[in-house]
Amino acid sequence: MNNDASRTRRATSARGAAAAAALLTAQAFALLAPDASAQQPDIGFPPVTLDRSSYVFDTAEQHRVRVDVVVRGLAHPFSVAFLPNGDALISERGGALRLVRGATSANARLEPDAVAGAPAPSAVRGGGLHDVVLHPSFDDNRLVYFSYNKVGTPEGSGPGSAPMSIAVGRARFDAGRLADAEEIFVGGERDGGSGSRLAFAPDGTLYVTTGAPFDEAAQSPDNVYGKILRLDEDGGVPDDNPFVGEDGARPEVFTLGHRDQLGLTVAPNGALLAAEHGPNGGDEVNLIRAGGNYGWPTYSYGRTYEGPRHSKMPIAEGIEQPLILWVPSIAPTGMTFYTGDRIPAWRGNLFVGSARRGEIPGTGGLERIVLNEALEELRRETLLTGLRQRIRDVRQGPDGLLYVITDEDDGALLRIAPTD
């Protein structure tokens, strides 16, 4: 037999066997792999029923903290703002503005009636009230600011959907109600709506986050979506905004290239930080710089919900990189820096709410991140996971303690304090 022919036949046979083995392996993995279309709708864990007055947890640096249930009975609360006297205003997403009397006391009480004068609740998903914050000079002017989605007239939209416009209003809080309400900003209409956050900067300007539609709008300054906006306290445009005077650009735009941003806070050094959702992983906290481009939808560390990476490269010249990154996702929500002295081991730490981890319901918690003076991450810890709640906002109260709200059907305001 010709040796060359024999070697050729053996090589061909070996390649055929290898191909057959590879096919069998692929088929075996296909059988083992979960079918996304067959995913059970009830995956995850139910939230704990908060039927106790308090819960105690051990944490890494502030050992043994107590979580008090201040009030329950809130319908998917979104934001909490503390009044100087210890009362609290709490917005229910798309719904009412509620008042908790004595929120920092041992005898807190949720007023049964909604606060009058707030935007009306919306029957359309995504519409209605979102964030609520106090003016920095609230003691003098009693001004409360709130963001909301104005619902337009449906024109061919699907059931339960409608065009919406992001809007910001303000009113004077007087005798338990909002008086003299005025709309100080409204953006253009888009299909559907996403959540928004507000924060006042040390210079008195007001920052507003907006979510992005599923197209390239976030990359263009000709619209207000997928952006952080910067306004004067009366809704005007500061002269030093980065796109002022640029043809075709909205002058309110401060940064662009964002997805859904459901957290916004000012650091003790005056820096502005925003928490942003990736598509499936790639959640971020960003250090906000005037005129910065944060990449969405072209660049992301996340994956699509079907599994493939969203973009080949998450890094590109001219694209701002995250200050903090989560893979898998945590669904980041409201955030704040702790600056009090009641919980000394946490002073200067950044706290970020989490609705769920890794796309599994019932896995929300509170992220604690230790940063150095340059806002560089040193370490992090996840708190309150044993309660299995969607944490929607976290704020420091006037008593120097931390408070969170839970985004549940029976939402609650919780107080975090040391046990000793």
C-alpha positions as CSV (number, residue, x, y, z in Angstrom):
1,M,0.0,0.0,0.0
2,N,1.2,3.5,-0.8
3,N,2.3,5.0,2.6
4,D,1.1,8.5,1.6
5,A,-2.4,7.2,0.7
6,S,-2.5,5.3,3.9
7,R,-1.6,8.3,6.0
8,T,-4.2,10.4,4.1
9,R,-7.0,7.8,4.8
10,R,-6.0,7.7,8.5
11,A,-6.0,11.5,8.8
12,T,-9.3,11.8,7.0
13,S,-10.8,9.1,9.4
14,A,-9.3,10.9,12.4
15,R,-10.8,14.3,11.3
16,G,-14.2,12.6,10.8
17,A,-14.1,11.1,14.3
18,A,-13.1,14.4,15.8
19,A,-15.9,16.2,14.0
20,A,-18.4,13.6,15.1
21,A,-17.1,13.9,18.7
22,A,-17.4,17.7,18.5
23,L,-20.9,17.4,17.2
24,L,-21.9,15.0,20.0
25,T,-20.3,17.4,22.6
26,A,-22.1,20.4,21.2
27,Q,-25.4,18.4,21.2
28,A,-24.8,17.4,24.8
29,F,-24.1,21.0,25.9
30,A,-27.2,22.1,24.0
31,L,-29.2,19.6,26.0
32,L,-27.7,20.7,29.3
33,A,-27.9,24.5,28.5
34,P,-31.0,26.2,29.9
35,D,-33.6,27.3,27.3
36,A,-34.2,31.0,27.8
37,S,-37.6,30.8,26.2
38,A,-38.6,28.1,28.8
39,Q,-37.4,30.1,31.8
40,Q,-39.8,29.9,34.6
41,P,-41.5,33.2,35.4
42,D,-41.3,32.6,39.2
43,I,-37.5,32.3,39.5
44,G,-36.0,34.1,42.5
45,F,-37.1,34.7,46.1
46,P,-40.1,36.4,47.6
47,P,-39.4,39.4,49.8
48,V,-39.4,38.9,53.5
49,T,-42.6,40.1,55.2
50,L,-41.3,42.9,57.5
51,D,-43.5,41.8,60.4
52,R,-40.9,42.6,63.1
53,S,-40.1,46.0,64.5
54,S,-36.3,45.5,63.9
55,Y,-33.7,43.2,62.5
56,V,-30.0,42.9,63.5
57,F,-27.2,42.2,61.1
58,D,-23.4,41.9,61.4
59,T,-21.4,43.9,58.9
60,A,-17.7,44.0,58.0
61,E,-16.6,47.3,59.7
62,Q,-19.6,48.4,61.8
63,H,-20.4,45.2,63.6
64,R,-24.0,44.6,64.6
65,V,-26.4,47.2,63.1
66,R,-30.1,47.4,63.8
67,V,-32.6,47.9,61.0
68,D,-35.8,49.4,62.3
69,V,-39.1,49.2,60.3
70,V,-40.2,52.9,60.5
71,V,-43.4,52.6,58.5
72,R,-45.0,50.2,56.0
73,G,-47.9,50.6,53.5
74,L,-46.1,52.5,50.7
75,A,-46.9,51.6,47.1
76,H,-43.5,51.1,45.4
77,P,-41.8,54.2,46.8
78,F,-39.1,55.7,44.7
79,S,-37.5,58.6,46.6
80,V,-37.3,59.9,50.2
81,A,-36.5,63.5,51.2
82,F,-36.2,64.4,54.9
83,L,-37.5,67.7,56.3
84,P,-35.4,69.5,58.9
85,N,-37.9,68.6,61.6
86,G,-37.5,64.9,61.0
87,D,-40.7,64.4,58.9
88,A,-40.1,62.7,55.5
89,L,-41.6,63.2,52.0
90,I,-41.7,59.9,50.0
91,S,-42.7,59.7,46.4
92,E,-44.4,56.6,45.1
93,R,-43.3,55.9,41.6
94,G,-46.0,57.1,39.2
95,G,-48.3,57.6,42.1
96,A,-48.7,59.8,45.1
97,L,-46.4,61.9,47.3
98,R,-46.7,60.7,50.9
99,L,-45.8,62.3,54.3
100,V,-44.3,60.4,57.2
101,R,-44.7,62.3,60.5
102,G,-41.8,61.9,62.9
103,A,-39.8,59.7,60.5
104,T,-36.7,60.0,62.6
105,S,-38.5,59.3,65.9
106,A,-39.7,56.1,67.6
107,N,-43.3,57.0,66.9
108,A,-43.4,57.6,63.1
109,R,-46.7,57.7,61.4
110,L,-47.6,57.5,57.7
111,E,-50.3,60.1,56.9
112,P,-53.2,58.2,55.2
113,D,-53.9,60.8,52.6
114,A,-51.5,61.8,49.8
115,V,-49.8,65.2,49.9
116,A,-52.0,67.6,47.9
117,G,-50.5,69.6,45.0
118,A,-48.2,67.0,43.6
119,P,-48.4,65.7,40.1
120,A,-51.4,63.4,39.6
121,P,-50.8,59.7,39.7
122,S,-50.5,58.1,36.2
123,A,-52.4,55.1,34.9
124,V,-49.8,54.7,32.2
125,R,-46.6,52.7,33.0
126,G,-43.6,55.0,33.3
127,G,-45.7,58.1,33.7
128,G,-46.1,60.3,36.8
129,L,-44.0,61.2,39.8
130,H,-40.4,60.1,40.4
131,D,-37.8,62.0,42.5
132,V,-38.3,64.6,45.2
133,V,-35.7,66.8,46.8
134,L,-35.6,69.9,48.9
135,H,-34.1,73.2,47.8
136,P,-30.8,73.9,49.7
137,S,-32.4,76.9,51.3
138,F,-35.6,75.0,52.3
139,D,-35.6,76.5,55.8
140,D,-36.1,79.9,54.3
141,N,-38.1,79.3,51.1
142,R,-39.9,76.0,51.8
143,L,-39.3,74.9,48.1
144,V,-39.7,71.2,47.1
145,Y,-38.6,70.0,43.6
146,F,-39.9,66.9,41.9
147,S,-39.3,65.2,38.6
148,Y,-42.1,63.4,36.7
149,N,-43.1,62.1,33.3
150,K,-45.9,64.0,31.6
151,V,-48.1,61.6,29.6
152,G,-49.1,62.8,26.1
153,T,-52.0,61.6,23.9
154,P,-51.4,58.1,22.5
155,E,-51.2,58.0,18.7
156,G,-50.9,54.4,17.6
157,S,-49.1,53.5,20.8
158,G,-49.6,50.0,22.2
159,P,-51.9,49.2,25.2
160,G,-50.8,50.9,28.3
161,S,-48.2,53.1,26.6
162,A,-48.1,56.6,25.5
163,P,-45.6,59.4,24.5
164,M,-44.1,61.1,27.5
165,S,-42.0,64.1,28.4
166,I,-39.6,64.5,31.3
167,A,-40.5,67.4,33.4
168,V,-39.4,69.2,36.6
169,G,-41.6,71.1,38.9
170,R,-41.4,72.9,42.2
171,A,-43.8,74.0,44.9
172,R,-43.8,75.5,48.4
173,F,-44.4,73.0,51.2
174,D,-47.0,74.6,53.5
175,A,-49.1,73.0,56.2
176,G,-48.6,69.5,54.8
177,R,-49.4,70.3,51.2
178,L,-47.6,71.6,48.1
179,A,-48.8,75.2,47.2
180,D,-48.1,77.4,44.2
181,A,-46.8,74.5,42.0
182,E,-45.1,75.5,38.8
183,E,-43.5,73.5,36.0
184,I,-39.9,74.9,35.5
185,F,-38.7,72.5,32.8
186,V,-40.2,70.1,30.2
187,G,-38.3,68.1,27.6
188,G,-39.6,66.8,24.2
189,E,-41.8,63.8,23.9
190,R,-40.5,60.3,23.4
191,D,-42.1,56.8,23.4
192,G,-42.5,55.6,26.9
193,G,-40.5,56.9,29.9
194,S,-37.9,56.0,32.4
195,G,-37.0,57.1,36.0
196,S,-35.2,60.3,36.8
197,R,-33.2,61.7,39.7
198,L,-32.5,65.2,40.9
199,A,-29.6,66.7,42.9
200,F,-28.5,70.2,43.8
201,A,-24.8,71.1,43.3
202,P,-22.9,73.3,45.8
203,D,-23.2,76.2,43.3
204,G,-27.0,76.0,43.5
205,T,-27.5,74.5,40.0
206,L,-29.9,71.5,39.6
207,Y,-28.9,68.3,37.9
208,V,-31.5,66.0,36.3
209,T,-31.0,62.5,35.0
210,T,-32.9,61.1,32.0
211,G,-33.1,57.6,30.5
212,A,-32.3,56.7,27.0
213,P,-34.6,55.3,24.3
214,F,-33.5,52.2,22.3
215,D,-31.7,54.1,19.6
216,E,-28.9,56.5,19.0
217,A,-30.7,59.5,20.7
218,A,-28.4,59.2,23.8
219,Q,-25.4,60.1,21.6
220,S,-26.9,63.3,20.2
221,P,-27.2,66.6,22.1
222,D,-30.2,67.6,20.1
223,N,-32.5,65.9,22.6
224,V,-32.6,65.6,26.4
225,Y,-32.8,61.8,26.7
226,G,-29.9,59.6,27.8
227,K,-28.4,62.7,29.4
228,I,-27.7,64.5,32.6
229,L,-29.2,68.0,32.4
230,R,-28.0,71.1,34.3
231,L,-30.5,73.8,35.2
232,D,-30.7,77.0,37.2
233,E,-33.0,76.7,40.2
234,D,-35.8,78.4,38.3
235,G,-35.4,76.1,35.3
236,G,-33.2,78.4,33.2
237,V,-30.0,77.4,31.5
238,P,-26.6,78.2,33.1
239,D,-24.4,80.2,30.8
240,D,-21.5,77.8,31.3
241,N,-23.3,74.6,30.2
242,P,-21.0,72.8,27.7
243,F,-23.4,72.9,24.7
244,V,-24.7,76.4,25.1
245,G,-24.5,78.1,21.7
246,E,-23.9,74.9,19.7
247,D,-26.2,74.7,16.7
248,G,-28.9,72.1,17.1
249,A,-28.0,71.2,20.7
250,R,-30.2,71.5,23.7
251,P,-28.5,73.9,26.0
252,E,-29.7,72.1,29.1
253,V,-27.5,69.0,28.2
254,F,-24.5,68.6,30.6
255,T,-23.4,65.0,29.6
256,L,-24.5,62.4,27.1
257,G,-24.3,58.7,26.3
258,H,-26.3,57.4,29.3
259,R,-28.7,54.5,29.7
260,D,-31.1,54.5,32.7
261,Q,-29.7,56.5,35.6
262,L,-31.6,55.9,38.9
263,G,-29.0,57.2,41.3
264,L,-27.5,60.7,41.7
265,T,-25.5,62.3,44.5
266,V,-22.9,64.9,45.3
267,A,-19.7,63.8,47.0
268,P,-18.3,65.6,50.0
269,N,-15.7,67.1,47.7
270,G,-18.4,68.5,45.4
271,A,-18.1,65.9,42.7
272,L,-21.3,64.7,41.0
273,L,-21.8,60.9,40.8
274,A,-24.5,59.1,38.8
275,A,-25.5,55.4,39.0
276,E,-26.4,53.9,35.7
277,H,-27.9,50.5,34.6
278,G,-26.1,48.4,32.1
279,P,-28.2,46.2,29.8
280,N,-27.3,42.9,31.6
281,G,-24.3,43.5,33.7
282,G,-22.1,46.5,33.2
283,D,-23.9,48.6,35.9
284,E,-21.9,51.7,36.7
285,V,-21.3,54.6,39.0
286,N,-19.9,57.5,36.9
287,L,-17.9,60.6,37.9
288,I,-19.8,63.3,35.9
289,R,-17.7,65.7,33.9
290,A,-19.1,68.6,31.9
291,G,-19.5,67.6,28.2
292,G,-18.5,64.0,28.9
293,N,-19.7,61.1,26.7
294,Y,-20.4,57.9,28.7
295,G,-20.8,55.6,25.7
296,W,-24.3,54.3,25.5
297,P,-25.5,52.7,23.3
298,T,-22.2,52.1,21.5
299,Y,-20.0,51.1,24.4
300,S,-21.0,49.0,27.4
301,Y,-19.4,46.4,29.7
302,G,-22.8,44.5,29.7
303,R,-24.4,41.8,27.7
304,T,-27.7,41.8,25.8
305,Y,-30.5,40.0,27.6
306,E,-30.0,37.1,25.1
307,G,-26.4,36.6,26.3
308,P,-24.0,38.0,23.7
309,R,-21.8,41.0,24.6
310,H,-23.4,44.3,23.9
311,S,-20.3,45.8,22.3
312,K,-17.1,44.3,21.1
313,M,-15.1,46.8,23.1
314,P,-16.3,48.8,26.1
315,I,-13.4,51.2,25.8
316,A,-12.8,53.9,23.2
317,E,-11.0,57.2,23.0
318,G,-13.2,60.0,24.2
319,I,-15.5,57.7,26.2
320,E,-15.6,58.2,30.0
321,Q,-14.8,55.1,32.0
322,P,-16.9,54.0,35.1
323,L,-15.7,55.0,38.5
324,I,-17.3,51.8,39.9
325,L,-18.4,48.8,37.8
326,W,-20.7,45.8,38.6
327,V,-20.7,42.5,36.6
328,P,-23.1,40.9,37.0
329,S,-25.7,43.6,37.4
330,I,-27.1,44.9,40.7
331,A,-29.8,47.2,39.3
332,P,-28.4,50.3,41.0
333,T,-30.8,52.8,42.5
334,G,-30.6,55.8,44.8
335,M,-27.3,56.6,46.4
336,T,-25.7,58.9,49.0
337,F,-22.5,59.5,50.9
338,Y,-22.6,59.0,54.6
339,T,-21.2,62.0,56.3
340,G,-22.6,61.6,59.9
341,D,-20.9,60.5,63.1
342,R,-23.6,58.2,64.5
343,I,-22.1,55.2,62.5
344,P,-18.4,56.1,62.7
345,A,-17.0,53.1,60.7
346,W,-19.0,54.2,57.7
347,R,-18.2,57.8,57.6
348,G,-17.3,58.9,54.0
349,N,-18.6,55.6,52.5
350,L,-20.8,55.6,49.4
351,F,-24.1,53.7,49.7
352,V,-25.9,52.5,46.6
353,G,-29.3,50.8,46.6
354,S,-29.7,47.6,44.6
355,A,-33.0,46.1,43.3
356,R,-31.6,42.7,42.4
357,R,-28.3,40.9,41.6
358,G,-27.6,39.0,38.4
359,E,-31.2,39.2,37.1
360,I,-32.5,37.1,40.0
361,P,-35.6,38.7,41.8
362,G,-35.5,38.8,45.5
363,T,-31.8,39.5,45.7
364,G,-31.7,43.2,46.3
365,G,-29.6,44.9,49.0
366,L,-27.5,47.9,49.9
367,E,-24.0,48.4,48.5
368,R,-21.4,50.0,50.8
369,I,-18.3,51.2,48.9
370,V,-15.1,52.5,50.6
371,L,-13.4,55.2,48.5
372,N,-10.2,57.1,49.1
373,E,-10.0,60.9,48.8
374,A,-9.5,60.6,45.1
375,L,-12.8,58.6,44.8
376,E,-10.9,55.5,44.0
377,E,-12.4,52.2,45.2
378,L,-10.8,50.4,48.1
379,R,-13.4,47.7,49.0
380,R,-17.1,47.0,49.0
381,E,-19.7,45.1,50.9
382,T,-23.4,44.2,50.3
383,L,-25.8,44.7,53.1
384,L,-29.4,43.8,53.9
385,T,-29.6,40.9,51.5
386,G,-31.3,38.7,54.1
387,L,-34.4,40.9,53.8
388,R,-34.7,40.1,50.1
389,Q,-36.1,43.6,49.3
390,R,-35.7,45.8,46.3
391,I,-33.9,48.8,47.8
392,R,-35.0,51.9,45.8
393,D,-33.4,54.8,47.7
394,V,-30.9,55.5,50.5
395,R,-30.6,58.9,52.3
396,Q,-29.0,60.2,55.5
397,G,-31.5,61.6,57.9
398,P,-31.2,64.8,60.0
399,D,-30.5,62.5,63.0
400,G,-27.2,61.3,61.4
401,L,-28.6,57.8,60.6
402,L,-29.1,56.0,57.3
403,Y,-32.6,55.3,55.8
404,V,-33.7,53.2,52.9
405,I,-37.0,52.6,51.2
406,T,-38.1,49.3,49.7
407,D,-39.7,49.1,46.3
408,E,-42.4,46.5,47.1
409,D,-46.2,46.3,47.0
410,D,-46.0,46.9,50.7
411,G,-43.1,49.2,50.6
412,A,-41.3,50.3,53.8
413,L,-39.1,53.0,55.2
414,L,-36.2,51.4,57.1
415,R,-33.7,53.0,59.6
416,I,-30.2,51.7,60.0
417,A,-28.5,52.4,63.3
418,P,-25.7,50.8,65.4
419,T,-26.9,48.5,68.2
420,D,-24.6,50.1,70.8
